[in-house]
Amino acid sequence: MKKASTTKRVLAFLREYIGQKDYAPSIREIARCCGLPGTATVWYHLNKLAWAGVIRRDSRVARSIVLVGRQPVTCKACLRILAKQ
């Protein structure tokens, strides 16, 4: 089975987190929960998603990520992470 790309994992995490809590996670939460080494890596993947038109965000405002065309995603790993918080 092919491993999901990091950008897809970030998107799945965003969908689950926003779906459960109705607000976006912080950059550090994304890094921790997706197993990324730092915030610069998260920014890179968020920029890829923004350029693709999947999310909108204002980099000057905390937790400003908005999903465009929200679709439910079931990610068991994401649900386990959110359950621990």
N, C-alpha and C positions, 0 to 999 in steps of 0.2 A: 504494500500500500504506500502510495506517495505521501510524503509529509506536506501538510498545508504550508503555503508560503507565510512568511512572517507578517506581511501586510494583511493577508486574509485572517490570520489569527488576531491581529489587532482589531480588525473590523468586527470579527465575531465577538470579541470581548466587549467592544463599544456597544454593540447591539444588545447583548445580554445585560450589561451594567445599566445602560440608559433605560432599557425595558423594565428593569426591576426597581431602579431608584429614581427615575424621572429627572435625573441630571447627569451631566457628563463626569467621568472620572478625571482625576488630576493626571498630569504627565507622569509623575512618579508612580502613581497607582498602576497606570498602563505598563510602565517598565517592569514593575515588580510582578504583576500578574501574568504578563506575557513572556517573562523570562528574558527581557532585553537588558543589555549591559548598562545603559544609561539613558538620560533624557534626550541627548542628541539623536540617538537611534529612533526614539519614539517620534521626535519631530520629523525625521526623514520619512517615516511611514505615514504619519498624518498628512504630510505634504503630498505624498503620492496619492493618498485617498482624496485629498482636496482637489488636486489637479485632475483626477478622474471623475470628479463631480459626485462622489459618493457621500462626502461630508462637506459641511461648511464650518468655518471657525474664524474667530478673531484672535490672532496670536497675542493681542494686547490685553485680553480679558481671560481670567481664569475660568476653567470649566465651560468654555463657550462652544464646544463641539456639538453640532446639530447634524443628525443623520438626514440625508436627502432620500426620500422614498423608502421609509422605514419598512423593513421586512423582518419577521421573527426568525431567529436562528436558534437552533438547539445545540448547545455546546456543553457536553457533560462536564468537561474540565472547568469551563467558566462557571458553571453552576456550583461546583464544589468550592471554587475559590471564593465566590460571593457568599456562600453559606458560612464560611469561616470568619467573615468580617463582621 
